[in-house]
Amino acid sequence: MKKLVRLLVVLALIAALVFFWLNLDLFGIHASLRFYLVGGGASALVVGLLLKLLGRWDVIPDWFPLIGKADDNLAWILMATGLGAGLVGYFLL
């Protein structure tokens, strides 16, 4: 039951972030590519951290060959992608 609640919290946060980024015009924000890269990267980094902090949850059992560890590595992939996008937006643009 705890795993289900944790998963629902993370999914709700992801949905809220997606809704925010898709509706920036409603908030009166007209931004550049740099803003989207830094903000989107920070959002991905935070979601990855939340996945790691809320504990391990297995959507795909680990005994499946080749894809069993994919859900375990999702948090690390999100954190690395978010950090990379944020740094590119901050330093290169």
C-alpha positions, 0 to 999 in steps of 0.5 A: 500500500505504501508503494502505491501511495508513493507512486501516486504522489510522484505521478501527481507531481509529474502531472503538475509539472507537465501542466505547468510547463504546457500552460505558461502562457496562461500565467503570463510568462513569455519565455526564451529557450534558455528559460525552458531548458533551465526550468525543465532541467530543474523540474526533471532533476527534482522529479528524479530526486523525488523518485530516489527519496521516496524509495524503491518501487518495482513496476517491472520485476527485476527478474525480466531480462534486459528491462528488469532494472529499467524502472530502477534506473529511471531516477538516475536517468531523469537526474542526469538529463535534467542536470544536463539540460539545465547546464546547457541552458544556463551556460551555453545559451 
